[in-house]
């Protein structure tokens, strides 16, 4: 399925793009959370949005919005709820989900994200940052969304937990056929974890395409004020200043091999 957006206007935003939902899509630039909310239908703009062949209209907007999961940057702590199970029951009620066997559904959601069912008894305020992020995803899996939108999902995670979260998101895409779209201004994360990239400036898309290709446009991106991934920056400077004949790689070990070969 594709998400097609034609002249979508909201306040001063003006967005046109076609997103292949088989990719993990990254969005970077200015006020990208607004773009994320527009594409996910959590904000309503003027213009045309197509999910596959279906045009989003006023009368079917809520139907398609229910197919989306929007996961905020940080988990909202609700004062009158304590355990993960209480949060899940509340989520089911708030979203008016019709689930035949809620207990099994809750356990299945935890299993998908790699957590045991004993997490249902855990107090949310005692969970780590990475555990809370997983619980946010598990909550949204209760409604079996087709598309998962995440606000800066790797924020506050160390390298180890960052990789674990990526493997989870990639598994949701590959095994469960979920579309993954996230925003961040961390170029290293975008380079490692996204396959397709949208660059936002002056409230419009100024460049989009496969992530690895986009980040080869170092001079253009620098001129426009976008951060460059460290591994790309290192290779670029080596090629430009030292005239070293090395290729761009995703892994620093491959760069080292290239340097030994050519220097």
Residue pairs with C-beta under 8 A, 6 or more apart in sequence:
1 21
1 51
1 52
1 146
1 179
2 18
2 19
2 20
2 21
2 50
2 52
3 18
3 19
3 21
3 39
3 49
3 50
3 51
3 147
3 179
4 17
4 18
4 19
4 48
4 49
4 50
5 15
5 16
5 17
5 18
5 19
5 38
5 39
5 47
5 48
5 49
5 50
6 16
6 47
6 48
6 49
6 50
7 14
7 15
7 16
7 47
7 48
8 14
8 15
8 16
8 38
8 45
8 46
8 47
8 48
8 49
9 15
9 45
9 46
9 47
10 34
10 38
10 43
10 44
10 45
10 46
11 34
11 203
12 203
13 34
13 35
13 38
13 45
13 203
13 204
14 203
14 204
15 35
15 38
15 47
15 204
15 205
16 205
17 198
17 205
17 208
19 25
19 39
19 181
19 196
20 196
21 147
21 179
22 173
23 194
23 195
23 196
24 169
24 170
24 173
24 180
24 181
24 182
24 193
24 194
24 195
24 196
25 179
25 180
25 181
25 182
25 194
25 195
25 196
25 197
25 198
26 181
26 182
26 183
26 184
26 190
26 193
26 194
26 196
26 197
26 198
26 211
27 35
27 36
27 181
27 182
27 183
27 197
27 198
27 200
28 183
28 184
28 185
28 187
28 190
28 197
28 198
28 199
28 200
28 226
28 227
29 185
29 198
29 199
29 200
29 201
29 206
29 226
30 200
30 201
30 202
30 203
31 200
31 203
32 183
32 184
32 185
32 200
33 73
33 151
33 183
34 43
35 183
35 198
35 200
36 70
36 149
36 151
36 181
36 182
36 183
37 43
37 70
37 149
38 45
39 49
39 149
39 181
40 65
40 68
40 70
40 147
40 149
40 181
41 49
41 56
41 61
41 64
41 65
41 68
42 65
42 68
42 70
44 61
48 55
48 56
49 55
49 56
50 56
51 64
51 67
54 60
54 64
56 64
66 95
66 143
66 145
67 145
67 146
67 147
68 145
68 146
68 147
68 148
68 149
69 137
69 140
69 141
69 143
69 145
69 147
69 148
69 149
70 140
70 149
70 151
71 136
71 137
71 140
71 148
71 149
71 150
71 151
71 153
72 136
72 151
73 151
73 152
73 155
74 132
74 155
75 124
75 132
75 133
75 135
75 136
77 124
77 125
78 87
78 90
81 87
81 90
81 124
82 123
82 124
82 125
83 120
83 121
83 122
83 123
83 124
84 110
84 119
84 120
84 121
84 122
84 124
84 127
84 135
84 138
85 106
85 120
85 121
87 124
87 135
87 139
88 102
88 106
88 109
88 120
88 138
88 139
88 142
89 102
91 97
91 139
91 140
91 142
92 99
92 102
92 142
95 142
95 143
97 142
97 143
99 105
99 142
105 142
106 117
106 120
106 142
107 117
107 120
109 138
109 139
109 141
109 142
110 116
110 117
110 119
110 120
110 138
111 117
112 138
112 141
112 172
112 176
113 134
113 137
113 138
113 141
113 168
114 134
114 168
115 131
115 134
115 135
115 138
119 131
119 135
124 132
124 135
127 135
129 156
129 157
129 161
130 157
130 161
130 164
130 165
133 153
133 157
133 165
134 165
134 168
137 148
137 168
137 172
140 148
145 178
146 177
146 178
146 179
147 178
147 179
147 181
148 169
148 172
148 178
148 179
148 180
148 181
149 181
149 182
150 169
150 180
150 181
150 182
150 183
151 182
151 183
152 182
152 183
152 184
153 165
153 169
153 182
153 184
154 162
154 165
154 166
154 184
154 186
154 189
154 193
155 184
157 165
162 189
166 192
166 193
169 180
169 182
169 193
170 180
172 178
172 180
173 179
173 180
182 193
182 194
184 190
185 227
186 227
187 215
187 226
187 227
187 228
187 229
187 230
188 229
188 230
188 231
190 197
190 211
190 229
191 211
191 212
191 215
191 229
191 231
191 232
191 250
192 229
192 250
194 211
195 210
195 211
196 208
196 209
196 210
196 211
197 208
197 209
197 210
197 211
197 214
197 215
198 205
198 208
199 205
199 206
199 207
199 208
199 214
199 221
199 224
199 226
200 206
201 224
201 225
206 224
207 214
207 217
207 220
208 214
212 248
212 250
214 221
215 221
215 228
215 229
215 232
216 232
216 248
218 228
218 232
218 233
218 236
221 228
222 228
228 236
231 249
231 250
231 251
231 252
231 255
232 248
234 255
235 246
235 247
235 248
235 249
235 255
238 244
238 246
238 259
239 245
239 246
244 259
244 262
244 263
245 262
246 255
246 258
246 259
246 262
247 258
249 255
249 258
